[in-house]
Amino acid sequence: MTLEQQAIDWHIRQRDMSAAEWEAFATWLEDSPAHARAYDAVAMADALLVAPEPVEAQDAAPMVEAETVAANDNGGRGGWSRWWLMGGVAAAVALVAGPVALRYRPDIQVEQTRPGETRQIALNDGTRIELSGGSRLRYDRNDTRTATLEQGQALFHVRHDPAAPFELKSGTVSIRDMGTVFDVRRQGQRLDVAVAEGAVSLAPLGQRVALTAGQAIRLDEARHEVSRVTVDPAMVGGWRNGYLDLDGETVGTIAARLQSAYGMRIAVEGPLVDRSITGLVRVTGDADKDVPRLAKLIGAGWHQSGGTWILRASNEDR
Amino acid sequence: MEARPLLRRLLVARLGSADDAEDALQDLWMRVADLDASRIDQPIPFLCRMATNLATDRRVAAARRGARDGAWEEVQPISGDYADPERVALGRSELARAQALIAQMPDRMREAFTLFRFEEQPQRAIAERMGITVSAVEKLLRRAYQFLQENREAEGADRERRRRHDDEGSVGA
């Protein structure tokens, strides 16, 4: 095997490697600078790939589900946009199945906020996106009808265009607007979507779901669970005013949210980490105020060590 | 944390500098703190993957800056076998080129590669979906990555036009 082939092998296997195999990989990298260089070439080329873009509607039409109407109608932005927005994951496969004609060159923009930072993004089609702290959003300046929330939380005020619905992707889930203000939060394998106005449709785990104002969905990809919940539409996007809407979230998850959104470093000790909390908490962003109040609310004790707040159930022995 | 020495080794090997590795490690811990640890089955492999992805991001960022500040170049002897990292410091137009490359793959290869890379399907699932064996999937993936490398190099070295591996579409069960 050439070095390149070895590097490719390591790269492909990476998702399933055990700790021992990772040790072996480290050793292989260390064996020779040429190894590290070969691996670097493979990994960098891979990192720069982006998902294939939509193809001509005519090519794709046979793959389209019955629900997709007028895929061949070249009105609007050229037909494919409607088609592209229909099928989510299935479409992504269909996209690359036919002959491909690239329609345009993407101009990829990544917006990333630090913990505690929020950002307003105005797309040139009139859509507004408010990005919470510790979030990462990717979009294409040359096609602002689609965006990807890689992590964190954002509120989308979408300017609706029936000929070209806005589509937000996160992980394997695509959320399609039908004239909408909606909020999306991605934290690891968990995805929460809540609608304040209008409606969205999405197909998590292969189930097609429509959400209207006051409805939300919680998806846990690790457990393959989807649940629908009712929310107060006025509270959707409440994070902008410091409201933390907790729906059975564990204290560990809440701590991670606070870290991501506000940069608060909170460690949770003992079984408290798995305790579920439901309620609405107001956060100022000032940890000196927020952490003690949160601790009181959930019946926990707190102390500080370095820059880290430590929470533990108050009835536990130290 | 028990994984720390291994993560450090990976980062040093990837980044070619102990300082950069330490910096990346800090970055990694910051990100890990955002995660719900109880949801992670295999913490060490998970962290290793995060570390190596982080290293790749940094390499790409360094190449994009056009800087040789990774110290990597000083540490690594220049080898004629591999394209200079700067060559893959893709501009935006080159993203389109990367897409075009994927589009040029033979159908089966592209299908397997897309499922693997963009939908992050496990090889087993891809095998089921395509009705082939896992080792056939692996073969397609290897060739797909090789295809990307060859065409990337061909571009730079001007020695060969992009090749289509039409024969490889037929790798079967």
Interface residues (C-beta under 8 A of the other chain):
Chain A: L3 E4 Q5 I8 D9 H11 I12 Q14 R15 D16 M17 S18 A19 E21 W22 E23 F25 A26 L29 E30 P33 A34 A36 R37 A38 Y39 D40 A41 V42 A43 M44 A45 D46 A47 L48 L49 V50 A51 P52 E53 V89 A92 V93 V96 A97 V100 L102 R105 P106 D107 I108 G134 Q151 T172 Q187 G188 Q189 R190 A222 T250 G252 T253 A256 Q259 S260 R265 V273 D274
Chain B: A3 L6 R9 L10 A13 R14 G16 A33 D34 L35 D36 A37 S38 R39 Q42 I44 P45 C48 R49 T52 N53 A55 T56 D57 R59 V60 A63 W72 V75 Q76 P77 S79 D81 Y82 A83 P85 V88 L90 R92 S93 E94 L95 A96 A98 Q99 A100 I102 A103 D107 R110 E111 T114 L115 F116 R117 F118 E119 E120 P122 Q123 E138 L141 R142 Y145 Q146 L148 Q149 R152
